[in-house]
Amino acid sequence: MSPEKAAESYTPAEIVGWLDRHVVGQDRAKRTVSIALRNRYRRRLVEEPMRSEIYPSNLIMMGPTGIGKTEIARRLASLVGAPFVKVEATKYTETGYVGRDVESMVRHLVRQAVNLAGTRARRSKADLAARATENRLLEALGRLPEYESAARDRLSRLYRSGELDGVSVEIMVAQEAPGVEVFPMMPGTGMDGALGESLRNMMKKVMGGRRKKASMTVGDARERVYEEEMSRLLEGGDHTDRGLAMAAEEGIIFIDEIDKIIGTEGGSGPDVSRMGVQRDLLPLVEGCTVQTRYGPVRTDHILFVAAGAFHGASPSDLIPELQGRFPLRVSLDPLSEEDLLKILTEPEGSLLKQFRQLLAADGVQLELTPGAAAEVASVAWRMNEAGEDIGARRLRPVMSHLLDDCLFGAPDLVRGKVKFHRRKAAAVLAGLVGNEDEGDYIL
């Protein structure tokens, strides 16, 4: 399976199979999110007016940090090429009673969706832009005395082979807008929202719309002219509309630390702020229209995935109206020592493979025996048990400590093959558990 396929290409079982390649364990959570994703496709096959009555199955994932909550949601979005944003609920309690504008998460999602649609549009128009770029540069070359009598086919062959990259030509290019922030993004002024973005975009076009004659080499001009031609091809296109539709129908917003905005009714100070965030989130989750720089977007069918540790709290402590908008709840399992070993070694982008590639870039071949990998997992698990449990995130500082000499010494002091067996790994990591002096490595 490859990313950026349509959601209808995958059954729930296939979605779980994709997630298994990147996330260890958490079978119940994978099953739940795969059903939620498949339901989106099923909804599109339902006839109106019933289709409008079917809303997404928003869910809350519960469990300590570092066990895969964010990774599951991110990989899910990557699988189907859906726009995805992650926000922290606590960001909206920083200033005053209700800090940052909660609608900004939807505007961020729309921006991601339009960029994604634009990227796809660029790929589809790449050949057209390349041909237009070639034509402009060949015309500029044809005005030079030494090439004015050259046949077009010959010039084209020389251009494509790169033999003309060092030739200077004069060509008309767009004058870049001055780097002045006409409307600074100051919270509370109204310029940090959709209005400010629209005004900044308009002024950028006005101030950067002039053209000038510039002298540069063909090699330098190629990229600049290509971007101009691509912008011309995309201008007035429908990728913005496709991005808006994609955000509304396929977007995923991951709200982390939602347990941190649980407050008490009738309180004051921080509790008022937290309750205010909950009430501001409610219209977004139940469905409303948000104004963005690209146009209005409805949030009815955006999939909201919330997550939190819920230490000393539960989803039932959220305001009842918000609880009802997150009908699905799934608890993720704490990571065992065996889980940490699998996370270290098995996923396609596992941490061990990452360090091997990093050291290979400096000519060092890293080898960890199964026993050494098990020792790393054991130390990480014991440190989580002894202190703050940060889940799989504990593996990176432990690995950094184990490989400190290699990472520092490569390539001048450490070369060739470096092998760690269990006894050697245990000696390097000895005393790490409970040793506060290793603060440089241990979070």
GIUR-V320178 format. One record per backbone hydrogen bond with DSSP energy under -1.0 kcal/mol. NH is the residue of the N-H (numbers start at 1). CO is the residue of the C=O. If there is no record, write none. Layout:
NH_CO / NH_CO
This chain:
4_78 / 5_79 / 9_6 / 10_7 / 15_11 / 16_12 / 17_13 / 18_14 / 19_15 / 20_16 / 22_19 / 23_19 / 30_26 / 31_27 / 32_28 / 33_29 / 34_30 / 35_31 / 36_32 / 37_33 / 38_34 / 39_35 / 42_38 / 43_39 / 44_40 / 46_43 / 51_47 / 53_50 / 54_51 / 58_56 / 59_304 / 60_328 / 61_306 / 62_330 / 63_308 / 72_68 / 73_69 / 74_70 / 75_71 / 76_72 / 77_73 / 78_74 / 79_75 / 80_76 / 82_77 / 85_252 / 87_254 / 89_256 / 91_88 / 92_89 / 93_90 / 99_92 / 100_91 / 104_101 / 105_102 / 107_103 / 108_104 / 109_105 / 110_106 / 111_107 / 112_108 / 113_109 / 114_110 / 115_111 / 116_112 / 117_113 / 118_114 / 119_115 / 120_116 / 121_117 / 122_118 / 123_119 / 124_120 / 125_121 / 129_125 / 130_126 / 131_127 / 132_128 / 133_129 / 134_130 / 135_131 / 136_132 / 137_133 / 138_134 / 139_135 / 140_136 / 141_137 / 142_138 / 144_141 / 147_144 / 148_144 / 150_147 / 155_151 / 156_152 / 157_153 / 158_154 / 159_155 / 160_156 / 161_157 / 162_159 / 163_158 / 165_162 / 167_164 / 169_216 / 171_214 / 173_212 / 175_210 / 180_178 / 182_180 / 186_184 / 189_186 / 197_193 / 198_194 / 199_195 / 200_196 / 201_197 / 202_198 / 203_199 / 204_200 / 205_201 / 206_202 / 207_203 / 208_204 / 212_173 / 214_171 / 216_169 / 218_167 / 219_165 / 221_217 / 222_218 / 225_221 / 226_222 / 227_223 / 228_224 / 229_225 / 230_226 / 231_227 / 232_228 / 233_229 / 234_230 / 235_231 / 237_234 / 242_238 / 243_239 / 244_240 / 245_241 / 246_242 / 247_243 / 248_244 / 249_245 / 250_246 / 252_83 / 253_303 / 254_85 / 255_305 / 256_87 / 258_307 / 260_257 / 261_258 / 262_259 / 267_264 / 271_268 / 273_269 / 274_270 / 275_271 / 276_272 / 277_273 / 278_274 / 279_275 / 280_276 / 281_277 / 282_278 / 285_281 / 286_282 / 287_283 / 290_297 / 295_292 / 297_290 / 299_288 / 302_299 / 303_251 / 305_253 / 306_59 / 307_255 / 308_61 / 317_314 / 318_315 / 323_319 / 324_320 / 326_323 / 328_58 / 330_60 / 332_62 / 340_336 / 341_337 / 342_338 / 343_339 / 344_340 / 345_341 / 346_342 / 348_21 / 350_347 / 352_344 / 354_350 / 355_351 / 356_352 / 357_353 / 358_354 / 359_355 / 360_356 / 361_357 / 362_359 / 363_360 / 364_359 / 365_416 / 367_418 / 369_420 / 373_369 / 374_370 / 375_371 / 376_372 / 377_373 / 378_374 / 379_375 / 380_376 / 381_377 / 382_378 / 383_379 / 384_380 / 385_381 / 386_382 / 387_383 / 392_66 / 393_390 / 394_391 / 395_392 / 398_394 / 399_395 / 400_396 / 401_397 / 402_398 / 403_399 / 407_403 / 408_404 / 409_405 / 410_406 / 413_409 / 414_409 / 418_365 / 420_367 / 425_421 / 426_422 / 427_423 / 428_424 / 429_425 / 432_429 / 435_432 / 438_435 / 441_438 / 442_438
